[in-house]
Amino acid sequence: MIEQLIINYLRKRLPEERISAEVPEGMPERFITVEKTGSQQLGRGLYASTLAVQSWEMSKLKAAKLSDTVCSILREAPEYVSDVTRATGSDYDFTDTTVKRYRYQAVFTFTHY
């Protein structure tokens, strides 16, 4: 699963961060979530998957800085993740007003086997 590949990759590059597929219990001050939002088969064994990677923090500026770091690392994924051949994406403010928490969301498309 591409989600697990990207979670593992982010954990290696950001060992001090809490990274998972779901919002952690108790909602810590700072964490990152990874969720697949769609995919398509491009050819035999080749896929394009879109992932939403959310960077949660206690202030908008801190969330933006964390997201910027995450985006830089995700753009380098093809160099470090053997099944990924291409990674493109961008991020934007995605503050969660229901729980009053700041977050940025990066939406990346990964071409992978």
Backbone hydrogen bonds, N-H to C=O, Kabsch-Sander energy under -0.5 kcal/mol:
donor,donor_aa,acceptor,acceptor_aa,energy
5,L,1,M,-1.8
6,I,2,I,-2.5
7,I,3,E,-2.7
8,N,4,Q,-2.7
9,Y,5,L,-2.2
10,L,6,I,-2.9
11,R,7,I,-2.5
12,K,8,N,-1.9
13,R,9,Y,-2.1
14,L,10,L,-2.7
17,E,14,L,-1.9
19,I,17,E,-0.7
20,S,32,I,-2.0
27,M,24,P,-1.9
31,F,56,W,-1.3
32,I,18,R,-2.6
33,T,54,Q,-2.2
34,V,20,S,-1.8
35,E,52,A,-2.1
37,T,50,T,-2.9
38,G,50,T,-1.2
40,Q,48,A,-1.9
42,L,40,Q,-0.5
42,L,46,L,-3.0
43,G,46,L,-1.5
45,G,43,G,-0.6
46,L,43,G,-1.6
47,Y,112,H,-3.2
48,A,40,Q,-2.5
49,S,110,F,-2.6
50,T,38,G,-2.9
51,L,49,S,-0.5
51,L,108,F,-3.0
52,A,35,E,-3.3
53,V,51,L,-0.6
53,V,106,A,-3.2
54,Q,33,T,-2.2
54,Q,52,A,-0.6
55,S,104,Y,-2.9
56,W,31,F,-2.9
56,W,54,Q,-0.6
57,E,102,Y,-2.4
63,A,59,S,-2.3
64,A,60,K,-2.4
65,K,61,L,-2.4
66,L,62,K,-2.4
67,S,63,A,-2.4
68,D,64,A,-2.2
69,T,65,K,-2.0
70,V,66,L,-2.5
71,C,67,S,-3.0
72,S,68,D,-2.0
73,I,69,T,-2.0
74,L,70,V,-2.7
75,R,71,C,-2.2
76,E,72,S,-0.7
76,E,73,I,-0.7
77,A,74,L,-1.5
79,E,76,E,-1.7
80,Y,76,E,-0.7
80,Y,77,A,-1.3
81,V,77,A,-3.1
82,S,80,Y,-0.7
84,V,81,V,-1.7
85,T,111,T,-3.1
86,R,111,T,-1.3
88,T,109,T,-2.0
90,S,107,V,-1.4
92,Y,105,Q,-1.7
94,F,103,R,-2.6
96,D,101,R,-2.4
97,T,95,T,-1.0
100,K,96,D,-0.7
101,R,96,D,-2.0
102,Y,57,E,-1.0
104,Y,55,S,-1.9
105,Q,92,Y,-2.7
106,A,53,V,-2.9
107,V,90,S,-2.8
108,F,51,L,-2.5
108,F,106,A,-0.6
109,T,88,T,-3.0
110,F,49,S,-3.0
110,F,108,F,-0.5
111,T,86,R,-2.4
112,H,47,Y,-2.7
112,H,110,F,-0.6
113,Y,83,D,-2.2
